[in-house]
Amino acid sequence: MTEALQRFATLHPGPTLVLLGMLGACVGSFLNVCIHRLPKGESVVTPGSRCACGEPIPWWCNLPIAGWLMLRGSARCCGGRISTRYPTVELITALAFAGSWWLLPPAKACAAFVFLSLLILLAGCDLADMLVPDAPNFVLVGAGLMASIFLPELQGQTEHALPAMHRLHSAGASLFGIAAGTAVVWWVRTVGTVLAGREAMGEADIILCAGVGAWCGWEGALFCLFGGSVVGVVTALPGVLSARIKGEEYDGVVPFVPSMAVAGALWFLRGPELVRAWNHWVTG
């Protein structure tokens, strides 16, 4: 599959990115269904898409991005408002698919389609309901381990004299990433809970960091945690500054899973460059 895509992409780079963007938008449409239903424990298969008023949604109204634009953000049946979350998730997923193919080798780009889709799903659930389902979180961990076995390049492994050894080394790196992500976040959570007198991080944060470790190794797991903290601070900063200017106390809640997801995606797409930039900054 990747070889066929590569041949087509070589001959038609522009149309390839457009087609992958359209595929990403369609995946994003399904992710919207998962974000809406999974935290509620509902099936993502049945029933079909329905408006909040209960009316079935025609297929043409479900076209990714275009459907929301045609309806101008209002339901066709009852005129109710349609959240901007729907086209936003579809657009982000479309850009993730096209960007992955643009930035990464074909095989790793195909792996990124799965990895980034799961991150978008988990981040969307946390933003929408402050609740992250366990199932997709554990799928992230398991899929990362399997992908590392079948695509050792994810863990920086190259061909070995014995064909199975580079897969074995890659699986070991993935398992170590899972262990590192779990252990580091668990200790941060434990110490933070003791110091703050309340739960500092949720179990979903631990599983997510382990999942990023499964895909990106221990370096990616650490970057997911500490880089995610930086992203969270930057995200919260406008609200903090606004509250201080108004002389109010900031009581906003910034979900941590989306920040960790952004950091994990950055590492997957540009991990080596980030390491080189850090080393260059440290060494002057």
DRENDREN-847951 format. One record per residue: residue in one letter; x, y, z of N, C-alpha, C in turn. Coordinates in steps of 0.05 Angstrom, whole numbers, padded with zeros to 5 digits, always signed. Layout:
! residues N
AXYZXYZXYZ ...
END
This chain:
! residues 284
M+00017-00024+00000+00000+00000+00000+00017+00025+00000 T+00037+00025+00018+00054+00049+00020+00070+00053-00006 E+00078+00031-00019+00094+00034-00044+00076+00046-00066 A+00051+00037-00067+00033+00048-00087+00028+00077-00082 L+00024+00084-00057+00020+00113-00050+00044+00129-00057 Q+00068+00118-00052+00093+00132-00058+00096+00137-00087 R+00089+00117-00104+00092+00121-00133+00072+00142-00142 F+00047+00141-00132+00028+00161-00140+00036+00189-00130 A+00046+00190-00105+00054+00215-00094+00078+00228-00109 T+00096+00211-00119+00119+00221-00134+00109+00234-00160 L+00089+00222-00173+00079+00233-00198+00060+00256-00194 H+00044+00254-00172+00023+00274-00167+00024+00284-00138 P+00044+00299-00130+00047+00307-00102+00024+00324-00092 G+00014+00343-00108-00008+00360-00099-00033+00345-00095 P-00043+00330-00115-00068+00315-00112-00066+00295-00089 T-00042+00284-00084-00038+00265-00062-00045+00278-00035 L-00034+00302-00031-00040+00316-00006-00069+00322-00003 V-00082+00330-00026-00110+00337-00025-00127+00312-00018 L-00120+00289-00031-00135+00264-00026-00131+00255+00003 L-00107+00257+00013-00102+00249+00041-00116+00268+00060 G-00117+00294+00053-00132+00313+00070-00161+00306+00070 M-00172+00298+00048-00201+00290+00047-00205+00264+00063 L-00186+00246+00061-00188+00221+00078-00187+00229+00107 G-00169+00247+00115-00167+00255+00142-00193+00268+00152 A-00205+00285+00135-00230+00298+00142-00252+00277+00148 C-00253+00256+00131-00272+00234+00135-00267+00220+00162 V-00241+00214+00167-00234+00202+00193-00242+00220+00216 G-00237+00246+00212-00245+00266+00233-00275+00266+00238 S-00291+00261+00217-00320+00260+00221-00327+00236+00239 F-00313+00214+00235-00318+00190+00252-00308+00196+00280 L-00286+00210+00282-00275+00216+00309-00295+00234+00324 N-00310+00251+00310-00330+00267+00323-00352+00250+00335 V-00360+00229+00321-00379+00210+00332-00368+00197+00358 C-00343+00189+00356-00331+00176+00380-00329+00195+00403 I-00321+00220+00398-00318+00240+00419-00345+00245+00432 H-00366+00245+00417-00393+00250+00428-00404+00226+00443 R-00398+00202+00434-00412+00179+00445-00395+00163+00465 L-00369+00160+00461-00354+00143+00478-00355+00151+00508 P-00352+00177+00515-00353+00184+00543-00380+00177+00556 K-00401+00175+00539-00427+00168+00549-00433+00139+00549 G-00413+00123+00540-00416+00094+00539-00435+00084+00517 E-00439+00101+00496-00456+00094+00474-00441+00081+00451 S-00455+00066+00435-00443+00053+00411-00436+00074+00390 V-00414+00070+00377-00406+00088+00356-00415+00078+00328 V-00430+00056+00328-00439+00044+00303-00469+00049+00299 T-00485+00044+00320-00513+00048+00319-00522+00065+00343 P-00543+00081+00340-00558+00087+00315-00542+00105+00297 G-00552+00111+00273-00539+00129+00255-00539+00157+00266 S-00526+00175+00252-00523+00203+00261-00551+00216+00264 R-00555+00228+00287-00580+00242+00292-00575+00269+00304 C-00594+00287+00299-00593+00314+00310-00599+00312+00340 A-00593+00333+00355-00600+00333+00384-00630+00331+00388 C-00646+00339+00368-00675+00337+00371-00686+00309+00364 G-00668+00291+00355-00676+00264+00349-00679+00257+00320 E-00680+00277+00302-00684+00272+00274-00658+00261+00261 P-00661+00241+00243-00637+00231+00229-00625+00253+00212 I-00599+00252+00209-00584+00272+00193-00579+00261+00165 P-00588+00275+00144-00583+00265+00116-00553+00263+00111 W-00546+00246+00093-00517+00241+00088-00503+00266+00079 W-00517+00283+00062-00503+00306+00052-00498+00327+00073 C-00514+00326+00095-00508+00344+00117-00485+00335+00134 N-00477+00310+00130-00454+00298+00145-00428+00300+00130 L-00428+00313+00107-00403+00316+00092-00383+00332+00110 P-00359+00321+00113-00339+00334+00130-00334+00363+00122 I-00334+00380+00141-00329+00409+00138-00350+00423+00120 A-00354+00412+00096-00372+00424+00077-00401+00424+00087 G-00409+00403+00101-00436+00401+00112-00442+00423+00132 W-00422+00428+00150-00426+00449+00170-00427+00476+00157 L-00410+00481+00136-00410+00506+00122-00436+00511+00107 M-00446+00490+00094-00471+00493+00079-00494+00500+00097 L-00494+00488+00121-00516+00492+00140-00511+00517+00156 R-00488+00530+00153-00481+00554+00168-00482+00550+00198 G-00474+00526+00207-00472+00520+00235-00499+00516+00249 S-00520+00512+00234-00547+00508+00246-00559+00482+00235 A-00574+00467+00252-00586+00443+00243-00608+00448+00223 R-00610+00431+00202-00630+00435+00181-00658+00429+00191 C-00661+00411+00211-00687+00402+00219-00700+00421+00240 C-00684+00430+00259-00695+00446+00281-00682+00473+00284 G-00661+00479+00269-00647+00504+00271-00629+00507+00295 G-00625+00485+00310-00607+00486+00333-00578+00490+00324 R-00562+00502+00343-00534+00508+00337-00518+00482+00335 I-00501+00480+00315-00482+00458+00313-00455+00468+00322 S-00443+00454+00341-00418+00463+00353-00396+00465+00332 T-00379+00485+00335-00356+00488+00317-00335+00466+00322 R-00339+00450+00343-00321+00428+00348-00320+00409+00324 Y-00343+00405+00311-00345+00385+00289-00327+00393+00265 P-00330+00416+00253-00311+00422+00231-00282+00426+00241 T-00279+00434+00266-00251+00438+00276-00236+00411+00278 V-00250+00391+00288-00237+00364+00290-00232+00353+00262 E-00251+00357+00244-00247+00347+00217-00224+00362+00203 L-00222+00388+00207-00200+00403+00195-00173+00395+00206 I-00172+00392+00233-00146+00385+00246-00137+00357+00236 T-00156+00338+00234-00149+00311+00225-00140+00312+00195 A-00153+00328+00179-00145+00331+00151-00117+00342+00149 L-00111+00362+00165-00084+00374+00164-00063+00354+00175 A-00071+00338+00196-00053+00318+00207-00045+00297+00186 F-00065+00288+00171-00059+00268+00150-00041+00279+00128 A-00049+00303+00118-00033+00314+00096-00005+00322+00106 G-00004+00334+00130+00022+00342+00141+00040+00318+00147 S+00029+00296+00157+00045+00272+00162+00058+00262+00136 W+00042+00261+00115+00053+00251+00089+00074+00270+00079 W+00071+00296+00083+00090+00316+00074+00116+00315+00089 L+00115+00309+00115+00138+00311+00132+00153+00285+00137 L+00139+00262+00133+00151+00236+00141+00154+00217+00118 P+00171+00197+00121+00172+00176+00101+00145+00162+00099 P+00138+00150+00076+00111+00139+00072+00102+00119+00094 A+00119+00100+00101+00111+00080+00121+00105+00093+00148 K+00122+00111+00157+00118+00125+00182+00094+00143+00181 A+00089+00155+00158+00066+00172+00154+00040+00156+00158 C+00039+00132+00147+00015+00115+00151+00011+00108+00180 A+00033+00103+00195+00031+00099+00223+00021+00124+00238 A+00030+00147+00228+00021+00172+00240-00009+00176+00237 F-00021+00166+00215-00050+00168+00212-00065+00156+00236 V-00055+00133+00245-00067+00119+00268-00061+00134+00294 F-00035+00140+00298-00026+00152+00323-00040+00179+00327 L-00039+00197+00307-00050+00223+00310-00081+00223+00313 S-00094+00204+00299-00123+00202+00301-00131+00195+00330 L-00116+00176+00342-00122+00169+00370-00116+00192+00389 L-00095+00208+00384-00090+00231+00401-00112+00252+00398 I-00122+00256+00374-00143+00275+00370-00169+00266+00384 L-00174+00240+00382-00198+00229+00396-00196+00233+00426 L-00173+00227+00438-00170+00229+00467-00171+00258+00476 A-00158+00276+00461-00159+00305+00467-00187+00316+00465 G-00201+00307+00444-00229+00317+00440-00247+00308+00462 C-00244+00284+00472-00261+00274+00494-00255+00290+00519 D-00230+00296+00525-00223+00311+00549-00234+00340+00547 L-00232+00352+00524-00242+00379+00521-00272+00381+00522 A-00285+00361+00511-00314+00361+00509-00328+00354+00536 D-00317+00334+00550-00331+00324+00574-00313+00322+00599 M-00287+00330+00596-00268+00326+00618-00268+00297+00627 L-00271+00279+00608-00272+00251+00613-00259+00236+00590 V-00238+00220+00596-00224+00205+00575-00230+00176+00578 P-00243+00164+00558-00250+00135+00560-00224+00118+00561 D-00226+00096+00575-00202+00078+00577-00196+00063+00551 A-00218+00055+00537-00214+00038+00513-00195+00050+00493 P-00200+00074+00482-00181+00085+00462-00154+00091+00473 N-00152+00096+00499-00127+00101+00512-00110+00076+00512 F-00122+00053+00519-00108+00028+00518-00102+00019+00490 V-00120+00026+00471-00114+00020+00443-00089+00034+00434 L-00086+00059+00443-00061+00075+00437-00036+00059+00446 V-00037+00048+00470-00014+00033+00480-00009+00008+00463 G-00030-00008+00459-00027-00033+00444-00019-00029+00415 A-00032-00009+00403-00025-00004+00375+00004+00006+00372 G+00013+00021+00391+00041+00031+00390+00061+00008+00392 L+00055-00012+00409+00073-00035+00412+00073-00051+00386 M+00049-00056+00375+00047-00072+00350+00060-00057+00327 A+00056-00031+00325+00068-00015+00303+00098-00016+00305 S+00109-00015+00330+00138-00016+00334+00150-00043+00325 I+00134-00064+00328+00144-00091+00319+00144-00093+00289 F+00123-00083+00276+00121-00086+00247+00135-00063+00232 L+00140-00041+00246+00154-00018+00233+00176-00008+00252 P+00198-00023+00254+00220-00016+00273+00230+00013+00270 E+00226+00025+00246+00236+00052+00242+00224+00072+00262 L+00201+00065+00273+00188+00082+00294+00206+00086+00318 Q+00222+00066+00324+00240+00067+00347+00269+00071+00339 G+00273+00080+00314+00300+00086+00304+00316+00061+00298 Q+00303+00038+00295+00318+00014+00289+00321+00010+00259 T+00344+00001+00250+00349-00004+00222+00354-00034+00218 E+00358-00042+00194+00361-00070+00188+00385-00082+00203 H+00380-00106+00214+00400-00120+00230+00409-00145+00214 A+00432-00155+00221+00442-00179+00207+00422-00202+00209 L+00409-00205+00232+00388-00224+00235+00361-00209+00232 P+00345-00217+00213+00321-00201+00206+00302-00195+00230 A+00301-00214+00248+00282-00211+00271+00293-00193+00293 M+00319-00188+00293+00331-00174+00316+00322-00145+00317 H+00321-00131+00293+00313-00103+00295+00284-00100+00304 R+00267-00120+00297+00240-00119+00308+00239-00124+00338 L+00257-00142+00347+00258-00148+00375+00268-00123+00391 H+00289-00110+00380+00299-00086+00393+00278-00064+00393 S+00263-00061+00371+00243-00041+00370+00221-00046+00390 A+00213-00072+00393+00193-00079+00413+00203-00073+00441 G+00228-00078+00446+00240-00072+00472+00240-00042+00478 A+00246-00026+00458+00246+00003+00461+00218+00013+00467 S+00198+00000+00453+00170+00008+00458+00161+00001+00486 L+00168-00023+00495+00161-00031+00522+00175-00014+00543 F+00200-00006+00538+00213+00011+00557+00200+00039+00557 G+00191+00048+00533+00176+00073+00532+00151+00072+00548 I+00136+00050+00546+00112+00046+00562+00118+00047+00592 A+00139+00033+00600+00146+00032+00628+00155+00060+00638 A+00171+00074+00622+00181+00100+00630+00158+00120+00632 G+00140+00120+00612+00117+00138+00613+00099+00133+00637 T+00095+00107+00643+00078+00100+00666+00091+00108+00692 A+00117+00102+00695+00131+00107+00721+00134+00137+00726 V+00142+00152+00706+00147+00180+00711+00122+00195+00718 V+00100+00190+00703+00075+00204+00708+00064+00195+00735 W+00067+00169+00742+00057+00159+00768+00071+00174+00791 W+00097+00177+00789+00112+00191+00810+00104+00221+00811 V+00102+00233+00788+00093+00261+00787+00066+00264+00800 R+00048+00246+00793+00021+00247+00804+00021+00243+00834 T+00037+00224+00843+00038+00218+00872+00049+00242+00888 V+00072+00252+00879+00084+00275+00893+00066+00299+00891 G+00054+00305+00868+00037+00327+00865+00012+00325+00882 T+00001+00301+00885-00022+00297+00902-00016+00303+00931 V+00007+00294+00940+00016+00298+00968+00019+00328+00973 L+00033+00342+00954+00038+00370+00958+00013+00388+00956 A-00004+00381+00937-00028+00397+00932-00052+00390+00950 G-00050+00366+00962-00073+00357+00979-00097+00348+00963 R-00094+00345+00937-00116+00334+00920-00103+00321+00896 E-00119+00306+00882-00108+00290+00859-00096+00309+00839 A-00070+00306+00833-00056+00324+00815-00060+00316+00786 M-00062+00291+00780-00065+00281+00752-00084+00257+00753 G-00097+00252+00730-00115+00230+00728-00101+00205+00718 E-00115+00182+00720-00104+00157+00709-00101+00159+00679 A-00119+00174+00666-00118+00176+00637-00091+00189+00628 D-00080+00207+00644-00055+00219+00638-00032+00199+00638 I-00034+00180+00657-00013+00159+00659-00014+00141+00634 I-00039+00133+00627-00041+00115+00604-00033+00128+00578 L-00041+00154+00575-00034+00169+00551-00004+00171+00548 C+00010+00178+00570+00039+00180+00568+00052+00153+00562 A+00041+00132+00573+00051+00105+00566+00046+00099+00536 G+00023+00108+00526+00017+00104+00498+00037+00119+00479 V+00043+00144+00487+00063+00159+00471+00090+00145+00473 G+00097+00134+00496+00122+00119+00499+00122+00095+00482 A+00099+00082+00478+00097+00058+00461+00104+00065+00432 W+00095+00089+00423+00100+00097+00396+00127+00111+00392 C+00136+00125+00412+00159+00144+00409+00183+00137+00427 G+00181+00116+00443+00203+00109+00461+00203+00127+00486 W+00223+00122+00504+00223+00136+00529+00227+00166+00526 E+00242+00175+00505+00246+00203+00501+00219+00217+00495 G+00203+00204+00478+00177+00215+00471+00159+00216+00495 A+00161+00196+00513+00144+00195+00537+00151+00219+00555 L+00177+00224+00559+00185+00246+00576+00177+00273+00563 F+00180+00275+00537+00173+00300+00524+00142+00304+00525 C+00127+00282+00524+00098+00284+00526+00090+00296+00553 L+00104+00288+00574+00097+00299+00601+00107+00327+00604 F+00133+00332+00601+00144+00358+00607+00138+00379+00584 G+00138+00370+00560+00130+00387+00538+00100+00394+00540 G+00084+00374+00548+00056+00379+00552+00051+00399+00574 S+00068+00399+00594+00065+00419+00616+00069+00447+00605 V+00089+00450+00588+00095+00476+00575+00071+00485+00558 V+00060+00466+00542+00037+00473+00526+00014+00481+00543 G+00010+00467+00566-00012+00474+00584-00009+00501+00596 V+00015+00508+00603+00020+00535+00615+00015+00556+00594 V+00025+00552+00570+00021+00572+00549-00009+00575+00543 T-00024+00553+00543-00053+00554+00538-00068+00569+00560 A-00059+00565+00585-00073+00577+00607-00065+00606+00611 L-00042+00614+00600-00031+00641+00605-00050+00664+00598 P-00063+00664+00575-00082+00686+00569-00103+00689+00590 G-00115+00667+00599-00135+00668+00620-00125+00679+00646 V-00101+00670+00654-00088+00680+00679-00083+00710+00677 L-00072+00719+00655-00066+00747+00652-00092+00764+00652 S-00112+00754+00638-00138+00768+00637-00150+00771+00665 A-00149+00749+00681-00159+00750+00708-00143+00769+00725 R-00117+00770+00722-00101+00788+00738-00106+00817+00731 I-00109+00822+00705-00115+00850+00697-00142+00859+00709 K-00161+00841+00710-00187+00848+00721-00188+00847+00752 G-00165+00838+00764-00164+00836+00793-00180+00813+00804 E-00184+00792+00787-00199+00769+00795-00180+00745+00800 E-00191+00725+00813-00175+00700+00817-00181+00681+00794 Y-00160+00671+00782-00164+00652+00759-00173+00625+00770 D-00197+00617+00760-00207+00591+00769-00212+00572+00745 G-00200+00578+00723-00203+00562+00699-00190+00534+00702 V-00200+00515+00688-00189+00488+00688-00179+00482+00660 V-00153+00475+00658-00141+00468+00632-00137+00438+00631 P-00153+00424+00614-00149+00395+00612-00120+00388+00603 F-00108+00368+00616-00080+00363+00610-00076+00344+00586 V-00096+00327+00581-00093+00308+00559-00089+00322+00532 P-00104+00343+00525-00098+00356+00500-00069+00367+00498 S-00059+00378+00520-00032+00388+00520-00012+00366+00516 M-00016+00343+00529+00002+00320+00525+00000+00309+00497 A-00024+00310+00485-00028+00301+00458-00013+00318+00438 V-00013+00344+00442+00001+00363+00425+00031+00357+00427 A+00041+00353+00451+00070+00347+00455+00077+00320+00442 G+00060+00300+00446+00066+00274+00434+00067+00276+00403 A+00048+00291+00392+00048+00294+00362+00073+00309+00353 L+00081+00330+00367+00105+00344+00360+00130+00326+00360 W+00131+00309+00380+00155+00291+00382+00154+00271+00359 F+00131+00260+00353+00129+00240+00332+00137+00252+00305 L+00128+00276+00300+00133+00289+00274+00161+00300+00272 R+00171+00311+00294+00197+00325+00293+00215+00320+00317 G+00215+00296+00328+00231+00290+00351+00260+00295+00348 P+00274+00283+00328+00302+00288+00325+00310+00317+00322 E+00294+00332+00307+00299+00361+00304+00297+00375+00331 L+00278+00367+00348+00275+00379+00374+00300+00373+00392 V+00310+00349+00390+00333+00341+00405+00357+00358+00396 R+00361+00360+00370+00384+00376+00360+00381+00405+00368 A+00357+00416+00367+00353+00444+00374+00359+00448+00404 W+00351+00428+00421+00357+00430+00450+00387+00429+00455 N+00401+00410+00442+00430+00408+00445+00444+00433+00436 H+00435+00444+00414+00447+00469+00404+00443+00492+00423 W+00419+00493+00436+00413+00515+00455+00430+00511+00480 V+00433+00486+00489+00448+00481+00514+00478+00486+00510 T+00488+00478+00487+00517+00481+00482+00524+00509+00472 G+00504+00524+00465+00509+00552+00456+00518+00552+00427 
END
